[in-house]
Amino acid sequence: MNMQNKKLIDLSHTIFDGLITYKGLPAPVVCDYLSRENSRKFYEAGTEFQIGKIEMIANTGTYIDCPFHRYAEGKDLADIELDRFADLNAITIDATNVLEVDVNFFVDKEIRNKAVIIHTGWSRHWNTELYFENHPFVTKAAAEYLRDNDVKLVGIDSHNIDDTRGKSRPVHTTLLGAEILILEHLCNLDKLPEDNYQLSAVPPKFKGVGTFPVRAFARLL
């Protein structure tokens, strides 16, 4: 590994065939559309290719939410400017072993115009039944504070940034209503410094889609 690569920290879970990201939503199907064996009849001897086929809902793995996910008239993945996804100055908030991440975690922090990454430690339960129940979440008041302080993006290593025990989703409503992106199902946040790094989480440029998996990573400065 060269010195440049040592500055990159992968913050995304691996997506694989059968992965359940959100209970009640279907798992992705990852398979061959054209296998290497079947490709041999199209090419000269010794030449073969694989073409993969993926059947997947948008809310799979580590994914980003745009306003269109919550609002019919909100910006979708294709509408959001590229600089909203990439090279964002970021700050890590330590909320380990906490259920409700409230305003107190953000007061007196330099969060304005930054990506705010909330480390709860919940990713340790990824791909287990524990991941879906009694997970950490951000409170409505905290979301309003983040909005009022003009953050660019809010990420969390939990099952949902909202409390899923009820039917309301005030954090999604508040943040996406202010065009603040949401990044859920992160991992490896224990490897991040408190600040002095940049976050990138870039999805494909889909029209009519408000959520999609990303390869999220941090670049240490």
C-alpha positions as CSV (number, residue, x, y, z in Angstrom):
1,M,0.0,0.0,0.0
2,N,1.4,3.4,-1.0
3,M,1.3,6.5,1.2
4,Q,-1.6,7.9,-0.8
5,N,-3.8,4.9,-0.1
6,K,-3.1,5.1,3.6
7,K,-4.9,8.4,3.7
8,L,-8.2,6.8,2.6
9,I,-10.6,5.1,5.0
10,D,-13.4,3.0,3.5
11,L,-16.7,3.8,5.3
12,S,-19.0,1.5,3.3
13,H,-20.3,-2.0,3.9
14,T,-19.9,-4.6,1.2
15,I,-23.0,-5.4,-0.8
16,F,-23.5,-9.1,-1.6
17,D,-26.2,-11.4,-2.9
18,G,-28.8,-11.9,-0.2
19,L,-27.8,-9.0,2.0
20,I,-30.7,-7.6,4.1
21,T,-30.1,-3.9,4.8
22,Y,-33.6,-3.0,6.0
23,K,-35.9,-5.6,7.4
24,G,-39.0,-6.0,5.2
25,L,-37.2,-4.8,2.0
26,P,-35.9,-7.3,-0.5
27,A,-32.2,-8.4,-0.7
28,P,-30.2,-7.8,-3.8
29,V,-29.7,-10.5,-6.3
30,V,-26.2,-10.5,-7.7
31,C,-25.5,-13.0,-10.5
32,D,-24.1,-13.5,-14.0
33,Y,-26.0,-12.2,-17.0
34,L,-23.2,-13.6,-19.1
35,S,-20.9,-16.1,-17.4
36,R,-17.2,-16.5,-18.4
37,E,-18.0,-20.0,-19.6
38,N,-20.8,-18.9,-21.8
39,S,-18.8,-15.9,-23.2
40,R,-16.2,-18.2,-24.7
41,K,-18.4,-18.8,-27.8
42,F,-18.3,-15.1,-28.7
43,Y,-14.5,-14.7,-28.6
44,E,-11.3,-16.3,-29.7
45,A,-9.7,-19.0,-27.6
46,G,-8.4,-17.8,-24.3
47,T,-10.6,-14.7,-24.3
48,E,-13.6,-14.6,-21.9
49,F,-15.6,-12.0,-20.0
50,Q,-18.2,-11.8,-17.2
51,I,-21.2,-9.4,-17.4
52,G,-22.9,-9.1,-14.0
53,K,-26.6,-8.7,-13.4
54,I,-27.9,-6.9,-10.3
55,E,-31.5,-6.7,-9.1
56,M,-31.6,-4.3,-6.2
57,I,-33.8,-1.7,-4.5
58,A,-32.2,1.7,-4.0
59,N,-32.0,1.3,-0.1
60,T,-29.2,-1.2,-0.1
61,G,-25.9,-1.2,1.8
62,T,-24.4,2.1,2.7
63,Y,-26.6,4.7,0.9
64,I,-27.2,8.4,0.5
65,D,-30.6,10.1,0.7
66,C,-31.4,13.1,-1.4
67,P,-34.5,15.4,-1.0
68,F,-36.5,13.4,-3.6
69,H,-36.5,10.4,-1.2
70,R,-38.8,12.4,1.0
71,Y,-40.3,15.1,-1.2
72,A,-41.9,14.6,-4.6
73,E,-40.6,17.9,-5.8
74,G,-37.2,17.5,-4.2
75,K,-33.9,17.2,-6.0
76,D,-33.0,13.6,-7.1
77,L,-29.6,12.1,-7.6
78,A,-29.1,13.7,-11.0
79,D,-30.1,17.2,-9.7
80,I,-27.7,17.4,-6.8
81,E,-24.4,19.2,-7.7
82,L,-21.4,16.9,-7.6
83,D,-19.7,19.1,-5.0
84,R,-22.4,18.2,-2.5
85,F,-21.2,14.6,-2.6
86,A,-17.5,14.9,-2.7
87,D,-14.5,16.4,-0.8
88,L,-16.7,17.7,2.0
89,N,-14.9,19.0,5.1
90,A,-16.0,16.7,7.9
91,I,-16.2,16.3,11.6
92,T,-16.8,13.2,13.7
93,I,-19.2,13.3,16.6
94,D,-18.6,10.6,19.3
95,A,-22.0,9.2,20.3
96,T,-20.9,5.7,21.2
97,N,-23.2,3.7,23.5
98,V,-26.0,6.4,23.2
99,L,-29.5,5.7,22.0
100,E,-30.8,9.3,21.5
101,V,-28.3,11.6,19.8
102,D,-29.6,15.0,21.0
103,V,-28.6,18.6,20.6
104,N,-25.9,18.5,23.3
105,F,-23.6,16.4,21.0
106,F,-23.4,19.3,18.5
107,V,-23.4,22.4,20.6
108,D,-20.0,24.2,20.6
109,K,-18.8,22.0,17.7
110,E,-17.5,23.5,14.5
111,I,-20.2,22.0,12.2
112,R,-21.2,24.8,9.9
113,N,-20.8,24.0,6.2
114,K,-19.4,20.5,7.1
115,A,-20.4,16.9,6.8
116,V,-21.3,15.8,10.3
117,I,-20.5,12.1,10.8
118,I,-22.1,10.5,13.9
119,H,-20.2,7.6,15.4
120,T,-22.5,5.4,17.4
121,G,-20.6,2.1,17.1
122,W,-23.8,0.4,16.0
123,S,-22.2,-0.9,12.8
124,R,-20.7,-3.7,14.9
125,H,-24.2,-5.4,14.6
126,W,-24.3,-5.1,10.8
127,N,-25.8,-8.2,9.1
128,T,-27.3,-9.5,12.4
129,E,-30.8,-9.4,13.9
130,L,-29.5,-6.9,16.6
131,Y,-28.9,-4.3,13.9
132,F,-32.6,-3.6,13.3
133,E,-33.8,-3.2,16.9
134,N,-33.3,-0.4,19.4
135,H,-30.7,1.3,17.2
136,P,-29.3,4.8,17.9
137,F,-31.0,7.8,16.2
138,V,-30.9,11.5,16.0
139,T,-33.6,13.5,17.7
140,K,-35.9,16.0,16.0
141,A,-34.4,18.9,18.0
142,A,-30.9,17.9,17.0
143,A,-31.9,17.7,13.3
144,E,-33.3,21.2,13.6
145,Y,-30.1,22.4,15.2
146,L,-28.0,20.9,12.4
147,R,-30.3,22.5,9.8
148,D,-30.1,25.9,11.5
149,N,-26.3,25.6,11.5
150,D,-26.1,24.9,7.7
151,V,-24.4,21.6,7.7
152,K,-23.9,20.0,4.3
153,L,-24.5,16.3,5.1
154,V,-25.3,14.2,8.1
155,G,-24.1,10.6,8.3
156,I,-24.5,7.8,10.8
157,D,-23.4,4.2,11.3
158,S,-26.8,3.0,12.5
159,H,-29.9,1.3,11.0
160,N,-31.7,4.7,10.5
161,I,-31.0,8.3,11.4
162,D,-34.6,8.4,12.7
163,D,-36.2,6.6,15.5
164,T,-38.0,3.7,13.7
165,R,-40.2,2.7,16.7
166,G,-42.9,5.0,15.5
167,K,-44.2,6.1,12.1
168,S,-42.9,9.7,12.0
169,R,-39.5,10.5,10.4
170,P,-38.7,14.0,11.7
171,V,-35.0,13.9,10.9
172,H,-35.5,12.9,7.3
173,T,-38.2,15.5,7.0
174,T,-36.1,18.3,8.5
175,L,-32.8,17.6,6.8
176,L,-34.0,16.7,3.4
177,G,-36.4,19.6,3.5
178,A,-33.4,21.8,3.8
179,E,-31.5,19.9,1.1
180,I,-29.1,18.4,3.6
181,L,-28.0,15.0,2.4
182,I,-28.3,11.9,4.7
183,L,-25.8,9.1,4.7
184,E,-26.9,5.9,6.5
185,H,-25.3,2.5,7.3
186,L,-21.7,3.7,7.6
187,C,-18.9,1.7,9.1
188,N,-15.3,2.0,10.3
189,L,-16.1,5.3,12.0
190,D,-13.8,4.4,14.9
191,K,-11.0,4.9,12.4
192,L,-11.8,8.5,11.8
193,P,-10.1,11.5,13.5
194,E,-12.3,14.1,15.1
195,D,-11.7,16.5,12.2
196,N,-9.1,17.4,9.5
197,Y,-10.5,15.0,6.9
198,Q,-12.8,15.1,3.9
199,L,-15.7,12.9,3.1
200,S,-16.9,11.7,-0.3
201,A,-20.0,9.6,-0.9
202,V,-20.8,9.7,-4.6
203,P,-23.8,7.8,-6.1
204,P,-24.6,7.2,-9.8
205,K,-26.3,10.0,-11.7
206,F,-29.8,8.6,-11.8
207,K,-32.9,10.6,-12.7
208,G,-36.0,9.9,-10.7
209,V,-34.2,8.3,-7.8
210,G,-33.7,9.8,-4.3
211,T,-31.6,7.1,-2.7
212,F,-28.7,4.9,-3.8
213,P,-25.7,3.0,-2.5
214,V,-22.3,4.8,-2.4
215,R,-18.7,4.0,-1.8
216,A,-18.2,6.4,1.1
217,F,-14.7,7.1,2.2
218,A,-12.7,9.6,4.2
219,R,-9.5,11.3,3.0
220,L,-7.2,12.3,5.8
221,L,-5.6,15.7,5.4
